[in-house]
Amino acid sequence: MADAFDVVVAGGGIAGLTAGLTAARLGRSTLVLTGGVPGGLLLSIETIDGIPGFADGVAGYELCPVTQEQAADAGAEPRAPSSSRSSRRASSGGSRRPRATGSRAASSSPPAPGSRSSASPARSGSTARA
């Protein structure tokens, strides 16, 4: 049977860890999905300003372990993706990224205003402005 949690937080950066910490402190069973490296990009930031208690800022690599420890102490469960699940998705050809279909799939930008597209054919008698 799968684990049941009241709250599942997607992301192990400062926002995700803070959300997990808060939910756990409020008595909710909490899972924090951390990604491959707990802390993520937070670990590479030299100075984060605006964090209470750190008047001169704090390095992400110092803040991250403290926040992770507080979240775990409060009862939040950090979990990184399992390698077996990732390999199953890759071997089945599955992907999280949605794929575009249809006539506009090849274009990465929307049609220009006033231009005709195959999705909205022009009515007879109408003209397109350049």
C-alpha positions in Angstrom: 0.0 0.0 0.0 1.3 3.5 -0.8 2.1 6.0 1.9 -0.6 8.5 2.7 0.2 12.1 3.5 -1.9 15.1 4.4 0.4 17.4 2.4 2.8 16.7 -0.5 5.2 19.5 -1.3 6.8 19.5 -4.8 10.3 21.1 -4.5 13.2 20.9 -2.1 14.4 24.5 -2.4 13.8 27.1 0.3 10.1 27.6 -0.6 9.4 23.8 -0.6 11.4 23.2 2.6 9.6 26.1 4.3 6.2 24.8 3.2 7.1 21.3 4.5 8.3 22.7 7.8 5.2 24.8 8.3 2.8 22.0 7.4 4.6 19.6 9.7 4.6 22.1 12.5 0.8 22.4 12.1 0.5 18.6 12.7 0.0 17.5 9.1 1.8 14.4 7.8 4.1 15.9 5.2 6.1 14.6 2.2 8.6 16.9 0.6 9.7 15.8 -2.9 13.2 17.1 -3.1 14.4 16.3 -6.5 17.8 14.8 -7.3 19.7 17.2 -5.0 17.9 18.4 -1.8 18.2 22.1 -1.7 18.5 22.4 -5.5 19.7 25.8 -6.8 19.7 27.1 -3.3 23.0 25.5 -2.7 24.7 27.6 -5.3 23.5 31.0 -4.1 26.2 33.0 -2.3 24.0 35.5 -0.5 20.3 35.5 0.1 18.9 38.8 1.5 15.7 39.3 3.4 15.8 36.2 5.6 14.8 37.1 9.2 17.7 36.6 11.6 20.4 37.2 9.0 20.9 41.0 8.8 23.8 40.7 6.4 22.3 37.9 4.3 23.1 34.2 4.4 24.6 31.8 1.9 22.2 29.2 0.4 24.6 26.4 1.2 24.4 27.4 4.9 20.6 28.1 5.0 19.6 24.9 3.2 20.9 22.3 5.7 19.4 24.3 8.7 16.0 24.4 7.0 16.2 20.7 6.0 17.0 19.8 9.6 14.2 21.9 11.0 11.7 20.4 8.6 12.8 16.9 9.4 12.7 17.6 13.1 9.1 18.9 12.8 8.2 15.6 11.1 8.3 16.4 7.3 9.7 13.5 5.3 12.1 14.4 2.5 12.1 12.1 -0.5 14.2 12.1 -3.6 12.9 10.4 -6.8 13.8 6.8 -6.9 16.1 5.7 -9.7 14.0 2.7 -10.5 10.9 4.9 -11.2 12.9 7.2 -13.4 14.4 4.3 -15.4 10.9 2.7 -15.8 9.6 6.0 -17.2 12.6 6.3 -19.6 12.3 2.7 -20.8 8.6 3.0 -21.4 9.1 6.1 -23.5 7.1 8.1 -21.0 7.8 11.8 -20.4 6.4 14.4 -18.1 6.6 17.1 -20.8 3.4 17.5 -22.8 3.8 17.3 -26.5 2.2 19.7 -28.9 0.1 18.4 -31.7 -1.7 19.8 -34.7 -0.7 22.4 -37.3 0.9 24.8 -34.8 3.1 22.2 -33.1 6.2 23.1 -35.2 5.9 26.8 -34.3 7.1 28.0 -30.9 5.4 31.4 -31.1 1.8 32.4 -31.6 0.7 33.8 -35.0 1.1 37.5 -35.4 -2.0 39.7 -34.7 -4.1 40.0 -37.9 -2.4 37.1 -39.6 -4.4 34.1 -40.9 -3.8 30.7 -39.4 -5.1 27.3 -40.4 -6.9 27.1 -37.0 -9.1 30.1 -37.8 -9.9 30.3 -41.5 -10.7 33.7 -42.9 -14.3 34.5 -43.7 -15.2 35.4 -47.2 -14.8 39.1 -47.8 -12.4 39.7 -44.9 -8.9 40.9 -45.3 -5.8 40.5 -43.3 -3.9 43.6 -42.4 -0.1 43.6 -42.6 
